[in-house]
Amino acid sequence: MLKQGAEALGVALSPRQLEQFMDFLIILRKWNRHVNLTGFRSCREIIIKHFLDSLTPLPYLPAKARILDLGSGAGFPGLPIKIARPDQPITLIDASAKKISFLKEAARHLNLPPISIFQTYLGKRTSFRFEANQFEIVITRAVGKTIDLLTGVYPYLPYGGKLLFMKGRQGPEEVSALKVQIQERGFRLETPIVLTLPLLEQERTLIFITKVEDRKPVKI
């Protein structure tokens, strides 16, 4: 099911990568008995709604681009992207200590190439700071408010860097309503990419918002 779904997305997985995904499934379900990592319980739900959903942006991500998975939770979409593309530099962050413990154990268990994992968030009160322009792409799956996220990620994206929202069917309408505010914060809203999630035939939307040079961010 995973192999078929990935192929439908244009992602080829090797036998080794398929094995890593199955190991990820096992450790996720094991931890989920004690830590609330995901509301999806069945193998089918996790494979489709987490693994395959996490792979939907992969064909649109430049190889070797430095990626930040913002609010990674149980590792989505960062860990599936790392499994499918081991050379992709990825940083995972989450505010929950328990989820960070899981992410570190999962990365170790899956024997993934080096991956950075931090307990933090991007906002006014965080004491943790990444380097300026450190990431070329920041990805989030429905974490936080759009405008707050734009303000939070601005210092860490170079001009031309992108914030990617992974949304459902209503995503374009939600973000389009904020177009003026997006521009005021130094970004440009790109044309949404509409996809179909394999096996469920549910609509997904990838919304890229690009940091542009001809605008100035609002002060925080």
C-alpha positions in Angstrom: 0.0 0.0 0.0 2.8 2.4 0.9 4.8 1.5 -2.3 1.7 2.0 -4.5 0.7 5.3 -2.9 4.3 6.7 -3.1 4.5 5.8 -6.8 1.2 7.6 -7.4 2.9 10.7 -5.9 5.9 10.3 -8.1 8.1 9.0 -5.3 10.1 5.8 -5.7 10.9 3.9 -2.5 13.6 1.3 -2.3 13.2 -2.0 -0.4 15.4 -0.5 2.4 13.3 2.6 2.6 10.0 0.6 2.7 11.6 -1.4 5.6 12.4 1.8 7.4 8.8 3.1 7.0 7.6 -0.2 8.5 10.0 0.1 11.4 8.7 3.7 11.9 5.2 2.4 11.9 6.0 -0.2 14.6 7.8 2.3 16.9 5.1 4.9 16.4 2.3 2.6 17.4 4.4 1.3 20.4 5.0 4.8 21.7 1.5 5.9 21.0 0.1 3.6 23.7 1.8 5.8 26.3 2.3 9.2 24.6 -0.4 10.9 22.6 1.5 11.2 19.3 -1.4 10.7 16.8 -5.1 10.1 16.9 -4.8 7.6 14.0 -4.6 4.1 15.4 -4.8 1.7 12.4 -1.8 0.9 10.2 -3.8 1.9 7.1 -4.6 5.3 8.6 -1.0 6.0 9.6 0.4 4.9 6.3 -2.0 7.0 4.2 -2.7 10.0 6.4 0.8 10.4 7.8 3.3 8.7 5.7 1.9 9.4 2.2 0.6 12.8 3.2 4.1 13.7 4.3 5.5 12.7 1.0 3.2 14.9 -1.1 5.6 17.9 -1.2 8.7 15.9 -2.0 8.6 16.4 -5.8 8.4 20.2 -5.2 11.3 20.4 -2.8 14.7 21.2 -4.2 17.3 18.5 -3.5 19.7 19.5 -0.7 17.6 22.5 0.3 17.8 23.1 4.1 14.4 22.3 5.5 12.8 23.1 8.9 9.9 21.0 10.0 8.0 23.4 12.2 5.9 21.7 14.9 7.0 18.2 13.8 4.9 16.4 16.4 5.4 12.7 15.7 7.8 13.5 12.9 5.5 14.6 10.1 6.4 15.5 7.5 10.1 15.6 8.4 10.9 12.0 9.1 9.1 10.5 6.0 10.9 13.1 3.8 14.3 12.1 5.4 13.6 8.4 4.8 12.6 9.0 1.2 15.5 11.5 0.6 18.4 10.7 3.0 20.6 13.5 1.7 18.0 16.2 2.5 19.2 18.4 5.4 16.3 18.5 7.8 15.7 20.1 11.2 12.8 19.0 13.4 11.4 21.2 16.2 8.5 20.8 18.6 7.6 22.4 21.9 6.7 19.1 23.6 9.5 17.3 25.5 7.8 13.9 25.1 7.5 14.3 21.4 11.1 15.4 21.1 12.1 12.2 23.0 10.2 10.2 20.6 11.7 11.9 17.6 15.2 11.3 18.8 14.5 7.7 19.6 12.8 7.2 16.2 15.7 8.7 14.3 18.2 6.5 16.2 16.0 3.4 15.7 15.7 4.0 12.0 19.4 4.6 11.6 18.8 7.8 9.6 21.6 10.0 8.4 22.3 13.0 10.6 19.2 15.0 11.5 18.8 17.9 13.9 16.1 17.7 16.5 15.3 20.5 19.0 12.7 21.2 21.7 11.7 24.8 20.8 9.2 26.9 18.9 9.5 30.1 16.9 7.8 33.1 18.6 8.3 36.1 20.7 9.2 34.4 24.0 11.5 31.6 22.8 15.1 32.0 24.0 16.4 29.6 21.3 17.6 31.2 18.1 18.7 29.7 14.8 21.1 31.5 12.6 19.8 34.2 10.2 18.8 32.7 6.8 19.5 29.2 8.1 16.7 27.5 6.2 15.6 27.6 2.6 12.2 26.0 3.3 10.1 25.9 6.4 7.2 23.3 6.3 4.3 23.1 8.7 1.2 20.9 8.7 -1.6 23.2 10.1 0.5 24.4 13.1 -0.4 27.9 14.5 -1.8 31.0 12.8 -0.6 31.9 9.3 0.4 35.5 10.2 2.2 34.5 13.4 4.2 31.9 11.6 5.2 34.3 8.9 6.5 36.7 11.5 8.3 33.9 13.4 10.1 32.4 10.4 11.0 35.7 8.7 14.5 36.0 10.2 15.5 32.4 9.3 14.6 32.5 5.6 16.8 34.1 3.0 15.1 36.2 0.2 13.6 33.6 -2.1 13.1 31.2 0.8 9.7 29.6 1.3 7.2 28.8 4.0 5.1 25.7 2.9 1.7 25.1 4.4 0.3 21.6 4.0 -3.5 22.0 4.0 -6.7 20.3 3.0 -9.3 21.4 0.5 -10.1 24.7 2.3 -6.5 25.8 2.5 -6.4 28.2 -0.5 -9.5 30.1 0.7 -8.0 30.4 4.2 -4.7 31.8 3.0 -6.0 33.9 0.1 -8.1 35.9 2.7 -4.8 37.0 4.2 -3.1 38.0 1.0 -2.7 41.7 1.9 -1.3 40.8 5.4 1.1 38.3 3.8 2.4 41.0 1.5 2.8 43.5 4.4 5.0 41.0 6.2 7.4 40.6 3.3 6.1 37.6 1.5 4.4 36.7 -1.7 1.6 34.1 -2.0 2.3 31.6 -4.8 -0.3 29.7 -6.8 -1.5 26.7 -4.6 -0.7 23.2 -5.8 -3.7 20.9 -5.5 -3.1 17.2 -5.1 -5.0 14.0 -4.5 -4.0 11.8 -1.5 -3.6 8.3 -2.9 -5.9 5.5 -1.8 -8.3 7.9 -0.1 -8.8 10.2 -3.1 -8.9 13.2 -0.7 -7.8 16.6 -1.8 -4.6 18.1 -0.4 -3.1 21.6 -1.1 0.5 22.8 -0.9 0.7 26.5 -0.4 4.1 28.1 -0.9 4.7 31.6 0.5 7.9 33.2 -0.7 10.0 35.8 1.2 10.6 38.7 -1.2 13.1 41.5 -1.1 10.9 44.4 -2.0 8.9 44.4 1.3 9.8 45.0 4.9 8.6 42.8 7.7 6.5 44.3 10.5 8.2 44.6 13.9 7.6 42.0 16.5 
